[in-house]
Amino acid sequence: MARIELMGVAKTFATRSGDVQALASVSLDVADAEFVTIVGASGCGKSTLLNLVAGFEPPSSGKVLSDGVPINGPGPDRGVVFQQTSLFPWLTVVENVGFGLKLKANAGKAPVESTVETLLRRTGLLKFRDRHPAELSGGMRQRAAIAAVLAINPSTLLMDEPFGALDALTRSLMQDFLLELWEQDRKTVLLVTHDIDEAIYLADRTVIMTAHPGRVREVIDVDLPRPRTFEMHSDPKFIKIRDHVRDIVREEAAKGAYDETAA
């Protein structure tokens, strides 16, 4: 059984100017412990798809399942990391990381102090435990946000442009940090990104979406060895996959631009 399943999923939003279809007939399986990335032109419904899996929005039609059970809302089996870190500015790092474990839904899930201590050590934030988010760099804030999600130990990690706000060097370091965590924990990961290099570098499979309304145009098996290293960006196999994905995304972006002009 797949960890996450989307079966003929469509999503339509009602607006003042009429209905807008964000997704149409999306079917996708994500296996347990698989790392899947989603790319596509702006407006293709990538974040909408992730929101459906997170349970923030219901599908207009079709089914979204987690471990074979229909998703009817957010749940502790799915942790979400956003581009803008969802840390509470008035709490310290240690308080933010432990916050989720103190919620009623997660009561008794894990010992708070030892779990938080372990995660701060793993994420390199132990000596910053008493700092507030405003006192941290962008990379540190995102590490703290990931640690806060990992604290509740979800089986699936959903990530929406988690490194999009970071500079190029920090982004590269955070990609390696995420891969290191994934190698250790082997959680199921579904990550949305505009960065094609990032999508390929991280993934077992990369899903390419069509222009709006979003459909699955192609699913690429990323046949690169693990653990991944930065040097792989210059590997001919990496470049071949990247160029193929980029060509499709550019083609779909051009279609979307044409459709908007025609409308």
C-alpha positions as YAML, in Angstrom:
chain: A
units: angstrom
residues:
- id: 1
  name: MET
  ca: [0.00, 0.00, 0.00]
- id: 2
  name: ALA
  ca: [1.26, 3.48, -0.86]
- id: 3
  name: ARG
  ca: [1.79, 5.91, 1.99]
- id: 4
  name: ILE
  ca: [0.06, 8.72, 0.08]
- id: 5
  name: GLU
  ca: [-2.43, 8.23, -2.78]
- id: 6
  name: LEU
  ca: [-4.18, 10.75, -4.99]
- id: 7
  name: MET
  ca: [-6.87, 9.18, -7.14]
- id: 8
  name: GLY
  ca: [-8.43, 11.26, -9.92]
- id: 9
  name: VAL
  ca: [-8.18, 14.41, -7.81]
- id: 10
  name: ALA
  ca: [-9.56, 17.74, -8.99]
- id: 11
  name: LYS
  ca: [-9.78, 21.06, -7.17]
- id: 12
  name: THR
  ca: [-11.87, 24.07, -8.15]
- id: 13
  name: PHE
  ca: [-12.00, 27.39, -6.31]
- id: 14
  name: ALA
  ca: [-14.94, 29.78, -6.48]
- id: 15
  name: THR
  ca: [-13.91, 33.38, -7.17]
- id: 16
  name: ARG
  ca: [-15.81, 36.62, -7.88]
- id: 17
  name: SER
  ca: [-15.06, 36.23, -11.57]
- id: 18
  name: GLY
  ca: [-16.10, 32.58, -11.70]
- id: 19
  name: ASP
  ca: [-14.78, 29.14, -10.86]
- id: 20
  name: VAL
  ca: [-11.05, 28.48, -11.29]
- id: 21
  name: GLN
  ca: [-9.87, 24.92, -11.70]
- id: 22
  name: ALA
  ca: [-6.47, 24.48, -10.05]
- id: 23
  name: LEU
  ca: [-6.10, 20.71, -10.47]
- id: 24
  name: ALA
  ca: [-7.67, 18.19, -12.85]
- id: 25
  name: SER
  ca: [-7.52, 14.38, -12.77]
- id: 26
  name: VAL
  ca: [-4.36, 14.09, -10.68]
- id: 27
  name: SER
  ca: [-3.38, 10.54, -9.78]
- id: 28
  name: LEU
  ca: [-0.16, 9.86, -7.90]
- id: 29
  name: ASP
  ca: [1.18, 7.29, -5.43]
- id: 30
  name: VAL
  ca: [4.00, 8.03, -2.98]
- id: 31
  name: ALA
  ca: [5.54, 4.97, -1.38]
- id: 32
  name: ASP
  ca: [6.60, 4.63, 2.23]
- id: 33
  name: ALA
  ca: [10.05, 6.23, 2.80]
- id: 34
  name: GLU
  ca: [10.09, 7.65, -0.75]
- id: 35
  name: PHE
  ca: [11.33, 11.17, -1.48]
- id: 36
  name: VAL
  ca: [9.17, 12.75, -4.20]
- id: 37
  name: THR
  ca: [9.51, 16.30, -5.50]
- id: 38
  name: ILE
  ca: [6.97, 18.28, -7.54]
- id: 39
  name: VAL
  ca: [7.90, 20.92, -10.10]
- id: 40
  name: GLY
  ca: [6.00, 22.97, -12.65]
- id: 41
  name: ALA
  ca: [5.33, 26.44, -13.93]
- id: 42
  name: SER
  ca: [3.88, 29.07, -11.60]
- id: 43
  name: GLY
  ca: [0.15, 28.59, -11.10]
- id: 44
  name: CYS
  ca: [0.12, 24.89, -12.00]
- id: 45
  name: GLY
  ca: [-1.37, 23.86, -8.64]
- id: 46
  name: LYS
  ca: [1.72, 22.47, -6.90]
- id: 47
  name: SER
  ca: [0.94, 24.09, -3.55]
- id: 48
  name: THR
  ca: [-2.76, 23.27, -3.92]
- id: 49
  name: LEU
  ca: [-1.86, 19.60, -4.32]
- id: 50
  name: LEU
  ca: [0.27, 19.74, -1.17]
- id: 51
  name: ASN
  ca: [-2.55, 21.46, 0.74]
- id: 52
  name: LEU
  ca: [-4.92, 18.64, -0.20]
- id: 53
  name: VAL
  ca: [-2.48, 16.05, 1.16]
- id: 54
  name: ALA
  ca: [-1.99, 18.15, 4.30]
- id: 55
  name: GLY
  ca: [-5.76, 18.23, 4.77]
- id: 56
  name: PHE
  ca: [-5.99, 22.02, 4.64]
- id: 57
  name: GLU
  ca: [-8.38, 21.82, 1.68]
- id: 58
  name: PRO
  ca: [-10.78, 19.09, 0.55]
- id: 59
  name: PRO
  ca: [-10.67, 17.91, -3.08]
- id: 60
  name: SER
  ca: [-13.58, 18.93, -5.30]
- id: 61
  name: SER
  ca: [-13.59, 15.38, -6.64]
- id: 62
  name: GLY
  ca: [-11.44, 12.29, -6.37]
- id: 63
  name: LYS
  ca: [-9.77, 10.83, -3.29]
- id: 64
  name: VAL
  ca: [-6.69, 11.69, -1.23]
- id: 65
  name: LEU
  ca: [-5.56, 8.88, 1.08]
- id: 66
  name: SER
  ca: [-2.94, 8.44, 3.80]
- id: 67
  name: ASP
  ca: [-2.16, 4.79, 4.53]
- id: 68
  name: GLY
  ca: [-5.37, 3.85, 2.73]
- id: 69
  name: VAL
  ca: [-7.55, 6.15, 4.85]
- id: 70
  name: PRO
  ca: [-9.27, 9.21, 3.30]
- id: 71
  name: ILE
  ca: [-7.74, 12.50, 4.45]
- id: 72
  name: ASN
  ca: [-10.42, 14.68, 6.02]
- id: 73
  name: GLY
  ca: [-8.23, 17.29, 7.67]
- id: 74
  name: PRO
  ca: [-4.79, 17.89, 9.16]
- id: 75
  name: GLY
  ca: [-3.36, 15.04, 11.24]
- id: 76
  name: PRO
  ca: [-0.25, 14.18, 13.26]
- id: 77
  name: ASP
  ca: [0.74, 11.61, 10.61]
- id: 78
  name: ARG
  ca: [1.54, 14.53, 8.26]
- id: 79
  name: GLY
  ca: [3.95, 17.31, 9.22]
- id: 80
  name: VAL
  ca: [4.12, 20.47, 7.09]
- id: 81
  name: VAL
  ca: [7.09, 22.79, 6.54]
- id: 82
  name: PHE
  ca: [6.40, 26.09, 4.75]
- id: 83
  name: GLN
  ca: [8.66, 28.57, 2.93]
- id: 84
  name: GLN
  ca: [8.04, 31.14, 5.66]
- id: 85
  name: THR
  ca: [8.94, 29.48, 8.94]
- id: 86
  name: SER
  ca: [5.93, 28.95, 11.19]
- id: 87
  name: LEU
  ca: [7.81, 29.66, 14.41]
- id: 88
  name: PHE
  ca: [6.23, 31.67, 17.20]
- id: 89
  name: PRO
  ca: [8.35, 34.84, 17.50]
- id: 90
  name: TRP
  ca: [7.71, 35.16, 21.25]
- id: 91
  name: LEU
  ca: [8.99, 31.64, 22.00]
- id: 92
  name: THR
  ca: [12.60, 30.50, 22.17]
- id: 93
  name: VAL
  ca: [14.00, 27.79, 19.91]
- id: 94
  name: VAL
  ca: [13.58, 25.11, 22.57]
- id: 95
  name: GLU
  ca: [10.00, 26.23, 23.24]
- id: 96
  name: ASN
  ca: [9.13, 26.27, 19.53]
- id: 97
  name: VAL
  ca: [10.54, 22.80, 18.91]
- id: 98
  name: GLY
  ca: [8.68, 21.34, 21.87]
- id: 99
  name: PHE
  ca: [5.42, 23.19, 21.29]
- id: 100
  name: GLY
  ca: [3.71, 20.51, 19.18]
- id: 101
  name: LEU
  ca: [4.44, 17.77, 21.71]
- id: 102
  name: LYS
  ca: [2.54, 19.72, 24.37]
- id: 103
  name: LEU
  ca: [-0.65, 19.84, 22.34]
- id: 104
  name: LYS
  ca: [-3.48, 17.55, 23.40]
- id: 105
  name: ALA
  ca: [-3.39, 15.64, 20.09]
- id: 106
  name: ASN
  ca: [0.22, 14.62, 20.74]
- id: 107
  name: ALA
  ca: [0.02, 14.11, 24.50]
- id: 108
  name: GLY
  ca: [2.19, 11.19, 25.58]
- id: 109
  name: LYS
  ca: [3.60, 10.71, 22.08]
- id: 110
  name: ALA
  ca: [7.19, 11.21, 23.25]
- id: 111
  name: PRO
  ca: [9.02, 12.62, 26.28]
- id: 112
  name: VAL
  ca: [9.24, 16.35, 25.57]
- id: 113
  name: GLU
  ca: [12.61, 17.27, 27.09]
- id: 114
  name: SER
  ca: [14.67, 14.36, 25.74]
- id: 115
  name: THR
  ca: [13.01, 14.52, 22.30]
- id: 116
  name: VAL
  ca: [13.66, 18.26, 21.97]
- id: 117
  name: GLU
  ca: [17.23, 17.88, 23.24]
- id: 118
  name: THR
  ca: [17.95, 15.18, 20.65]
- id: 119
  name: LEU
  ca: [16.49, 17.24, 17.80]
- id: 120
  name: LEU
  ca: [18.40, 20.38, 18.79]
- id: 121
  name: ARG
  ca: [21.60, 18.34, 18.76]
- id: 122
  name: ARG
  ca: [20.79, 16.75, 15.39]
- id: 123
  name: THR
  ca: [19.98, 20.12, 13.81]
- id: 124
  name: GLY
  ca: [22.99, 21.93, 15.29]
- id: 125
  name: LEU
  ca: [20.82, 24.28, 17.35]
- id: 126
  name: LEU
  ca: [21.70, 23.14, 20.85]
- id: 127
  name: LYS
  ca: [23.72, 26.23, 21.74]
- id: 128
  name: PHE
  ca: [20.97, 28.46, 20.29]
- id: 129
  name: ARG
  ca: [18.21, 26.84, 22.34]
- id: 130
  name: ASP
  ca: [17.39, 30.03, 24.28]
- id: 131
  name: ARG
  ca: [17.40, 32.36, 21.27]
- id: 132
  name: HIS
  ca: [14.23, 33.77, 19.71]
- id: 133
  name: PRO
  ca: [13.58, 33.38, 15.95]
- id: 134
  name: ALA
  ca: [14.54, 37.02, 15.25]
- id: 135
  name: GLU
  ca: [18.01, 36.27, 16.64]
- id: 136
  name: LEU
  ca: [18.64, 33.43, 14.16]
- id: 137
  name: SER
  ca: [19.78, 33.34, 10.55]
- id: 138
  name: GLY
  ca: [17.34, 32.20, 7.86]
- id: 139
  name: GLY
  ca: [18.91, 28.76, 7.70]
- id: 140
  name: MET
  ca: [18.76, 28.34, 11.48]
- id: 141
  name: ARG
  ca: [15.11, 29.38, 11.55]
- id: 142
  name: GLN
  ca: [14.28, 26.78, 8.90]
- id: 143
  name: ARG
  ca: [16.22, 24.12, 10.82]
- id: 144
  name: ALA
  ca: [14.20, 24.99, 13.91]
- id: 145
  name: ALA
  ca: [10.95, 24.77, 11.89]
- id: 146
  name: ILE
  ca: [11.92, 21.33, 10.56]
- id: 147
  name: ALA
  ca: [12.89, 20.20, 14.07]
- id: 148
  name: ALA
  ca: [9.50, 21.35, 15.38]
- id: 149
  name: VAL
  ca: [7.75, 19.19, 12.77]
- id: 150
  name: LEU
  ca: [10.02, 16.19, 13.37]
- id: 151
  name: ALA
  ca: [9.32, 16.41, 17.11]
- id: 152
  name: ILE
  ca: [5.79, 15.05, 16.58]
- id: 153
  name: ASN
  ca: [7.31, 12.23, 14.49]
- id: 154
  name: PRO
  ca: [4.97, 12.28, 11.47]
- id: 155
  name: SER
  ca: [5.22, 9.42, 8.99]
- id: 156
  name: THR
  ca: [5.00, 11.91, 6.10]
- id: 157
  name: LEU
  ca: [6.80, 15.23, 5.71]
- id: 158
  name: LEU
  ca: [5.16, 17.77, 3.40]
- id: 159
  name: MET
  ca: [7.36, 20.69, 2.32]
- id: 160
  name: ASP
  ca: [6.25, 23.74, 0.33]
- id: 161
  name: GLU
  ca: [9.27, 25.63, -1.06]
- id: 162
  name: PRO
  ca: [11.05, 25.15, 2.29]
- id: 163
  name: PHE
  ca: [14.29, 26.79, 1.13]
- id: 164
  name: GLY
  ca: [12.84, 29.32, -1.31]
- id: 165
  name: ALA
  ca: [13.60, 32.34, 0.87]
- id: 166
  name: LEU
  ca: [17.26, 31.41, 1.46]
- id: 167
  name: ASP
  ca: [20.36, 32.57, -0.39]
- id: 168
  name: ALA
  ca: [22.00, 30.11, -2.80]
- id: 169
  name: LEU
  ca: [24.75, 28.91, -0.44]
- id: 170
  name: THR
  ca: [22.44, 28.46, 2.55]
- id: 171
  name: ARG
  ca: [19.91, 26.72, 0.32]
- id: 172
  name: SER
  ca: [22.56, 24.24, -0.84]
- id: 173
  name: LEU
  ca: [23.60, 23.54, 2.75]
- id: 174
  name: MET
  ca: [19.98, 23.05, 3.79]
- id: 175
  name: GLN
  ca: [19.42, 20.57, 0.97]
- id: 176
  name: ASP
  ca: [22.30, 18.45, 2.30]
- id: 177
  name: PHE
  ca: [20.95, 18.84, 5.84]
- id: 178
  name: LEU
  ca: [17.53, 17.60, 4.73]
- id: 179
  name: LEU
  ca: [19.04, 14.64, 2.89]
- id: 180
  name: GLU
  ca: [21.05, 13.72, 5.97]
- id: 181
  name: LEU
  ca: [17.90, 13.71, 8.10]
- id: 182
  name: TRP
  ca: [16.06, 11.69, 5.46]
- id: 183
  name: GLU
  ca: [18.85, 9.10, 5.24]
- id: 184
  name: GLN
  ca: [18.61, 8.63, 9.01]
- id: 185
  name: ASP
  ca: [14.82, 8.61, 9.43]
- id: 186
  name: ARG
  ca: [13.55, 7.50, 6.01]
- id: 187
  name: LYS
  ca: [10.30, 9.39, 6.31]
- id: 188
  name: THR
  ca: [8.03, 9.77, 3.31]
- id: 189
  name: VAL
  ca: [8.68, 13.23, 1.83]
- id: 190
  name: LEU
  ca: [6.61, 15.19, -0.68]
- id: 191
  name: LEU
  ca: [8.34, 18.47, -1.53]
- id: 192
  name: VAL
  ca: [7.20, 21.29, -3.83]
- id: 193
  name: THR
  ca: [9.85, 23.50, -5.42]
- id: 194
  name: HIS
  ca: [10.43, 25.88, -8.32]
- id: 195
  name: ASP
  ca: [14.12, 24.93, -8.34]
- id: 196
  name: ILE
  ca: [14.63, 22.11, -10.85]
- id: 197
  name: ASP
  ca: [18.19, 21.35, -9.69]
- id: 198
  name: GLU
  ca: [16.88, 21.04, -6.13]
- id: 199
  name: ALA
  ca: [14.03, 18.79, -7.23]
- id: 200
  name: ILE
  ca: [16.39, 16.35, -8.95]
- id: 201
  name: TYR
  ca: [19.12, 16.47, -6.30]
- id: 202
  name: LEU
  ca: [16.75, 15.50, -3.49]
- id: 203
  name: ALA
  ca: [14.34, 13.07, -5.11]
- id: 204
  name: ASP
  ca: [13.79, 9.43, -5.84]
- id: 205
  name: ARG
  ca: [11.16, 10.63, -8.32]
- id: 206
  name: THR
  ca: [10.32, 14.06, -9.69]
- id: 207
  name: VAL
  ca: [6.74, 14.85, -10.75]
- id: 208
  name: ILE
  ca: [6.30, 17.43, -13.52]
- id: 209
  name: MET
  ca: [2.96, 19.25, -13.57]
- id: 210
  name: THR
  ca: [1.23, 20.67, -16.62]
- id: 211
  name: ALA
  ca: [0.24, 24.31, -16.89]
- id: 212
  name: HIS
  ca: [-3.00, 25.20, -15.16]
- id: 213
  name: PRO
  ca: [-5.15, 23.33, -14.52]
- id: 214
  name: GLY
  ca: [-2.47, 21.12, -13.03]
- id: 215
  name: ARG
  ca: [-2.19, 17.54, -14.13]
- id: 216
  name: VAL
  ca: [0.70, 15.08, -13.88]
- id: 217
  name: ARG
  ca: [2.57, 15.51, -17.16]
- id: 218
  name: GLU
  ca: [5.43, 13.11, -16.41]
- id: 219
  name: VAL
  ca: [7.07, 11.30, -13.50]
- id: 220
  name: ILE
  ca: [10.86, 11.00, -13.73]
- id: 221
  name: ASP
  ca: [12.83, 8.31, -11.92]
- id: 222
  name: VAL
  ca: [15.98, 10.00, -10.61]
- id: 223
  name: ASP
  ca: [18.49, 7.21, -11.10]
- id: 224
  name: LEU
  ca: [21.35, 8.74, -9.13]
- id: 225
  name: PRO
  ca: [23.21, 6.96, -6.31]
- id: 226
  name: ARG
  ca: [22.71, 7.82, -2.66]
- id: 227
  name: PRO
  ca: [23.97, 9.40, -0.54]
- id: 228
  name: ARG
  ca: [23.93, 12.44, -2.83]
- id: 229
  name: THR
  ca: [26.82, 14.88, -2.97]
- id: 230
  name: PHE
  ca: [27.04, 18.40, -4.37]
- id: 231
  name: GLU
  ca: [29.48, 17.20, -7.05]
- id: 232
  name: MET
  ca: [26.60, 15.28, -8.66]
- id: 233
  name: HIS
  ca: [25.32, 18.56, -10.11]
- id: 234
  name: SER
  ca: [28.04, 18.23, -12.78]
- id: 235
  name: ASP
  ca: [27.41, 14.53, -13.43]
- id: 236
  name: PRO
  ca: [26.28, 13.97, -17.05]
- id: 237
  name: LYS
  ca: [23.34, 11.86, -15.85]
- id: 238
  name: PHE
  ca: [22.20, 14.68, -13.53]
- id: 239
  name: ILE
  ca: [22.53, 17.24, -16.33]
- id: 240
  name: LYS
  ca: [20.55, 15.05, -18.74]
- id: 241
  name: ILE
  ca: [17.66, 14.69, -16.27]
- id: 242
  name: ARG
  ca: [17.77, 18.40, -15.39]
- id: 243
  name: ASP
  ca: [17.66, 19.50, -19.03]
- id: 244
  name: HIS
  ca: [14.77, 17.14, -19.76]
- id: 245
  name: VAL
  ca: [12.74, 18.43, -16.81]
- id: 246
  name: ARG
  ca: [13.59, 22.05, -17.63]
- id: 247
  name: ASP
  ca: [12.48, 21.65, -21.24]
- id: 248
  name: ILE
  ca: [9.09, 20.28, -20.17]
- id: 249
  name: VAL
  ca: [8.56, 22.98, -17.53]
- id: 250
  name: ARG
  ca: [9.45, 25.70, -20.06]
- id: 251
  name: GLU
  ca: [7.07, 24.17, -22.59]
- id: 252
  name: GLU
  ca: [4.24, 24.10, -20.04]
- id: 253
  name: ALA
  ca: [5.02, 27.65, -18.89]
- id: 254
  name: ALA
  ca: [4.76, 28.83, -22.51]
- id: 255
  name: LYS
  ca: [1.41, 27.05, -22.86]
- id: 256
  name: GLY
  ca: [0.13, 28.78, -19.74]
- id: 257
  name: ALA
  ca: [1.27, 32.17, -21.00]
- id: 258
  name: TYR
  ca: [-0.43, 31.55, -24.35]
- id: 259
  name: ASP
  ca: [-3.66, 30.50, -22.69]
- id: 260
  name: GLU
  ca: [-3.70, 33.65, -20.56]
- id: 261
  name: THR
  ca: [-3.10, 35.82, -23.64]
- id: 262
  name: ALA
  ca: [-5.84, 34.00, -25.56]
- id: 263
  name: ALA
  ca: [-8.26, 34.48, -22.69]
...
